[in-house]
């Protein structure tokens, strides 16, 4: 290879790496804008360094801390055409055993509102204290675990993720798989939402839909030999009352 050809090849590689780095930085910046609700001022044509500096300053002004991202609230809604409850429980157990899960508390619920509907729309809420796993890898590994147990139809999930990408949105915020950041001060609210009995009524004194479904969670769990909640690790135990039973 002649020197000129070698130099041209190196230049193309450098340019390719530069473009890839720019794309990745923009992607991360706009993800942060979406999550932190930051106004980046100008459009994507704003010089990259200016955008980056603005995000840094806004992050400081909002006192955003990395600790905020250590706790993630996950909701998994499996497609019942491809997943039976026993397979779903296996998937959740597999997630629980992940090395990057420091602590976890989760519940398995259903959406039936009468005796004939018990078990319909079963799903899970998980509050996870992760151990240094990046947000993207966290989501992808959970999805991979769920797919291996046939929790999702692969084609359906690929279409879902692709749609999210087309809309410029992180594909883990709506639909069958939801991941939400949870601030430390909101941990109690998350756990109360999962395991506390709800007795709220409307103006006419009727129980809200969530409360009705929760009443039918009890026979659903009994029929499938499920606990009211599962917990691993010590961190979440002070938030759970009255008694904690290890998963």
C-alpha positions in Angstrom: 0.0 0.0 0.0 1.4 3.4 -1.0 1.9 6.1 1.5 -0.8 8.2 0.0 -3.3 5.4 0.1 -2.4 4.6 3.7 -2.9 8.3 4.7 -6.2 8.4 2.9 -7.4 5.3 4.7 -6.3 6.6 8.1 -8.1 9.9 7.3 -11.3 8.1 6.4 -11.1 6.0 9.6 -10.5 9.1 11.7 -13.4 10.9 10.0 -15.7 7.9 10.6 -14.7 7.7 14.3 -15.3 11.4 14.7 -18.8 11.2 13.1 -19.7 8.2 15.3 -18.5 10.1 18.4 -20.5 13.2 17.5 -23.7 11.1 16.9 -23.3 9.3 20.2 -22.8 12.6 22.1 -25.8 14.2 20.5 -27.8 11.0 21.3 -26.8 11.2 25.0 -27.4 15.0 25.2 -30.9 14.7 23.8 -31.7 11.8 26.1 -30.7 13.9 29.1 -32.7 16.8 27.8 -35.8 14.5 27.6 -35.2 13.1 31.1 -34.2 16.2 32.9 -36.6 18.3 30.9 -33.8 20.7 30.0 -34.2 23.4 27.4 -31.2 23.3 25.2 -32.1 26.6 23.7 -31.3 26.4 20.0 -31.8 23.5 17.6 -29.6 20.6 16.7 -27.6 23.0 14.6 -26.2 24.7 17.7 -22.5 24.1 17.9 -21.9 20.9 19.9 -19.5 22.4 22.5 -22.1 25.1 23.3 -24.8 22.5 23.7 -22.6 20.4 25.9 -21.6 23.4 28.1 -25.3 24.3 28.5 -26.3 20.9 29.6 -23.4 20.8 32.1 -24.5 24.1 33.6 -28.2 23.2 33.7 -27.3 19.9 35.3 -25.4 21.8 38.0 -28.2 24.3 38.6 -30.7 21.5 39.1 -28.4 19.7 41.5 -28.7 16.5 39.5 -26.8 13.7 41.1 -25.7 10.4 39.8 -27.3 8.7 42.8 -30.6 9.5 41.1 -30.0 6.9 38.4 -29.1 4.1 40.8 -32.8 3.2 41.4 -34.9 2.2 38.5 -38.6 1.3 38.6 -39.4 -1.3 35.9 -42.8 -2.4 34.7 -43.0 -5.5 32.5 -46.2 -6.3 30.6 -45.8 -9.7 28.9 -47.8 -10.7 25.9 -50.0 -13.5 27.2 -50.1 -15.1 23.8 -46.4 -15.9 24.1 -46.0 -16.2 27.9 -47.5 -18.3 30.7 -47.3 -17.2 34.3 -44.7 -19.8 35.2 -42.4 -18.6 32.4 -42.9 -15.1 33.5 -41.9 -15.9 37.1 -38.8 -17.7 35.8 -37.8 -14.5 33.9 -38.3 -12.4 37.0 -36.2 -14.8 39.1 -33.5 -14.6 36.4 -33.5 -10.8 36.6 -33.3 -11.0 40.4 -30.1 -13.1 40.2 -28.3 -10.7 37.9 -24.9 -9.7 39.3 -25.7 -6.0 38.8 -28.8 -6.1 40.9 -27.7 -5.0 44.4 -31.2 -5.0 45.8 -34.7 -5.6 44.4 -38.3 -5.6 45.5 -41.0 -6.6 43.1 -44.7 -7.7 42.8 -46.7 -9.7 40.3 -50.1 -8.3 39.6 -53.1 -8.8 37.2 -55.7 -6.5 35.7 -58.9 -8.6 36.2 -61.8 -6.7 37.8 -64.1 -9.6 38.6 -64.0 -13.4 39.2 -64.2 -14.2 35.5 -61.2 -12.0 34.7 -58.8 -13.1 37.4 -55.3 -13.5 35.9 -55.9 -11.4 32.8 -53.2 -8.9 32.0 -50.6 -10.2 34.5 -47.5 -8.0 34.8 -44.8 -7.1 37.3 -43.4 -3.9 38.9 -39.8 -4.0 40.0 -37.8 -1.5 42.0 -34.1 -2.2 41.4 -31.0 -0.8 43.0 -28.5 -1.4 40.2 -24.7 -1.8 40.6 -23.1 0.4 38.0 -24.9 -1.0 35.0 -25.5 1.6 32.3 -29.1 2.5 31.6 -28.9 1.2 28.0 -27.3 -2.1 29.0 -29.7 -2.5 31.9 -32.7 -2.2 29.6 -31.3 -4.4 26.9 -30.3 -7.2 29.3 -33.8 -7.3 30.9 -35.4 -7.4 27.5 -33.0 -10.2 26.5 -33.9 -12.2 29.6 -37.6 -11.7 29.0 -37.3 -12.8 25.4 -35.4 -16.0 26.3 -38.4 -17.0 28.4 -40.8 -16.1 25.6 -42.2 -13.1 27.5 -42.3 -11.2 24.3 -42.7 -11.9 20.6 -39.3 -11.0 19.1 -40.8 -9.3 16.0 -43.2 -7.3 18.1 -40.5 -6.0 20.3 -38.2 -5.2 17.3 -41.1 -3.1 15.8 -41.7 -1.5 19.2 -38.0 -0.5 19.6 -37.8 0.7 16.0 -40.8 2.9 16.4 -39.3 4.4 19.5 -36.1 5.1 17.6 -38.0 6.7 14.7 -39.7 9.1 17.1 -36.4 10.1 18.7 -37.5 8.6 22.0 -35.7 6.2 24.3 -37.6 2.9 23.5 -38.0 2.1 27.2 -40.6 4.6 28.3 -44.0 3.4 27.1 -45.7 0.2 26.0 -44.9 -3.3 27.2 -41.6 -2.4 28.9 -41.3 0.7 31.0 -38.2 1.9 32.9 -38.3 5.0 35.1 -35.6 6.7 37.1 -36.5 6.9 40.8 -35.0 9.5 43.2 -34.0 8.3 46.6 -36.7 10.4 48.3 -39.4 8.7 46.2 -38.4 5.1 47.0 -41.1 4.9 49.7 -43.8 6.1 47.3 -42.7 3.4 44.8 -42.8 0.6 47.3 -46.1 1.8 48.8 -47.6 1.8 45.3 -46.5 -1.8 44.9 -47.4 -3.5 48.2 -49.7 -1.3 50.2 -53.4 -1.9 50.2 -55.2 0.9 48.3 -58.6 2.2 49.5 -59.3 5.3 47.5 -62.8 6.2 46.2 -64.3 8.6 43.8 -66.9 11.3 44.6 -69.7 8.7 44.6 -67.9 6.4 47.1 -66.9 3.8 44.5 -63.5 2.1 44.6 -61.1 3.2 42.0 -60.2 0.8 39.2 -56.7 0.2 40.6 -58.2 -0.8 44.0 -60.7 -3.2 42.5 -57.9 -5.0 40.5 -55.8 -5.1 43.6 -58.5 -7.1 45.5 -58.4 -9.8 42.8 -54.6 -9.9 43.0 -55.1 -12.0 46.2 -56.9 -15.0 44.6 -54.7 -14.7 41.5 -51.6 -15.1 43.7 -53.1 -17.9 45.7 -54.0 -19.8 42.5 -50.4 -19.5 41.2 -48.6 -19.9 44.5 -47.1 -16.4 44.4 -46.0 -14.2 47.3 -47.6 -10.8 47.8 -44.1 -9.4 47.1 -40.5 -10.6 46.6 -37.4 -8.9 48.0 -33.6 -9.5 47.9 -31.0 -7.5 49.8 -31.2 -5.3 52.8 -31.5 -1.9 51.3 -35.3 -1.9 50.7 -36.2 -3.7 53.9 -36.7 -0.6 56.0 -39.3 0.6 53.5 -41.3 -2.6 53.6 -43.7 -3.3 56.4 -44.8 -5.1 58.5 -42.6 -8.2 57.9 -40.0 -8.9 55.2 -39.7 -12.4 53.7 -36.6 -12.9 51.5 -37.2 -13.9 47.9 
